[in-house]
Amino acid sequence: MFLLHDMLSRIQNALTLRRRIVLVLRSKFCIEILKVLRNDGFIQGFSIYEKNSKYILISLNYINNISLIKRFKCYSSCSKYIYVNSKKILKNYNQGFFLFSNSKYGIITSDFLYKNQNKINVGGILLFQILF
């Protein structure tokens, strides 16, 4: 969880400085989060840094020099997990893009819940929210 918060902080700082790329520490969990962010268009892509494999190189996404991400709001930490169910996420659906972790489905987004709200009723650890 520490590496997730570190990654989000580095991305936020790079967006504030209008950087196109940012280096973050590598972990399997961060890679899974980055896959979701790439698939939903928040970042252009990512790759393992060639000079040092302990890092991930992230290409940030801008449209007309404006980032899709305004800021991140973190909920769970290493010492305190915030558990939510799908109904709570769907109530706050219009307030941003939520990501949470579930043992059955892995990383789940608020868009996934919205599209499958009649089929699926799950809960998990609320990771963070993207405000735009």
VENZI-V886016 format. One line per field, one symbol per residue. ss: DSSP state (H for helix, E for strand, - for the rest). phi: phi as a letter, one per 40 degrees, with the letter a starting at -180 (. if undefined). psi: psi as a letter, one per 20 degrees, with the letter a starting at -180 (. if undefined). Layout:
# VENZI-V886016
ss = ???
phi = ???
psi = ???
This chain:
# VENZI-V886016
ss = -HHHHHHHHHHHHHHH----EEEEE--HHHHHHHHHHHH---EEEEEE------EEEEEE-EE--EE---EEEE--------EEEHHHHHH-HHH-EEEEEE---EEEEHHHHHH-------EEEEEEEEE-
phi = .ccccccccccccccccfccbabbccacccccccccccccgcbciaaccccaccbbcbccbbbfgbccccabbcbcbccacbcbbccccccbdccibbbabbccbgcbbccccccbcccbbbbicccabbcb
psi = hghghgghggggghhhjkqhqqpqqpqhghggghgghghjjhqgaqrpphhojiqpopoqpqolkpqhpgrqoqfqahiopoprrhhhghhkhijaoqprpqhgicpqrhgggghkhihpnrrapofrqpp.
